[in-house]
Amino acid sequence: MTNSSTVDGLIAYLDNPHPTVEEAVDVFTPLTVGEYDDIHIAALLCTIRTRGETFADLAGAAQAFLAAGRTFPITGKGLLDTAGTGGDHANLINITTGASLVAAAGGCKLVKVGNRSVSSQSGSADVLEAMNIPLDLDPDRAVRQFKASNFTFLFAPAYNPAVAHVQPVRRALKIPTIFNTLGPVLSPARPEFQIMGVANPQTGRMITEVFRELGRSRALVIHGAGTDELAVWGDSQVWELSPDGEIKEYLVTPDDLGVKRHHLSDLKGGDAQQNAAHLYAAFDGTGPEAHRDALAVSAGAMFYLNSMVDDFASGTAMAQKLMADGTVRDWLRTHEEANYAE
């Protein structure tokens, strides 16, 4: 049962329309250790949803859960994470996951945090498993995988176990909560760079500000024409965090990205096996042009974020070449099914 002083602090927070980051840390910390009853968790989540998430809510919750989480042995400088919010219900091929593999094959040091599918037929873990890329590695093996390939996948629940305290309430509520936004922010690698797609464009600038608060050097937050992807079917909103702390907001078109415009229906996906087949075909330089272009623009943004190219279009061209000349295919064959044992 929640003690009275903790309840008093929670009630004060619920009545405060403009909390500070420090107040948010104080109210979310008991949640990380299971001190709240379910009714108190529900009150917290529903109140934040009703009044709207603030920067303080998200930054404070992130700091509380990161402090309670497990850190990946390799952190910080040069690392890139590419987790997105999901929740756009577009059910596309696994664009960001596939693009992450292209980026790793091209030299980005990529630690991707994710989970199995929640709102689509195939989540990042599902499609990677279908491609025989080792998952659910213990930290030592994950480090070996990363050092050998520039890529490793980290199951979010394994590194942020405190989130389990809120899951029964989230399942019972059956509505989006702050945790839909919070999950991708909680990277145990504490990366220097992060690219994050958001289904809700109203959160774009706020999340970019949270990345600045958490010490990211550069970040891109993207909403692409109704989805949490960089779009080849419409214009994309981009929030870019620069090393000097400045945040720029702008639109990019498929033409700006170096590709022609496709239809969203051209990117519709299926289950994990079907999406894996789509990615294999793209990496072989075959498959539909829309698939190859969608993967290329997202990987190109990762190259841009990593300062390997000067603009999105140059990054797209780099990614297209890596797929066309077999680099990605060969990289994948080298690293699939490897166990990275001592």
Secondary structure, 3 states (H helix, E strand, C coil): CCCHHHHHHHHHHHCCCCCCHHHHHHHHHHHHCCCCCHHHHHHHHHHHHHHCCCHHHHHHHHHHHHHHCCCCCCCEEEEEECCCCCCCCCCECCHHHHHHHHHHHCCCEEEEEECCCCCCCCCHHHHHHHCCCCCCCCHHHHHHHHHHHCEEEEEHHHHCHHHHHCHHHHHHHCCCCHHHHHHHHCCCCCEEEEEEECCCHHHHHHHHHHHHHCCCCEEEEEEECCECCCCCCCCEEEEEECCCCCEEEEEECHHHHCCCCCCHHHHECCCHHHHHHHHHHHHCCCCCHHHHHHHHHHHHHHHHHCCCCCCHHHHHHHHHHHHHCCHHHHHHHHHCCCCCCC
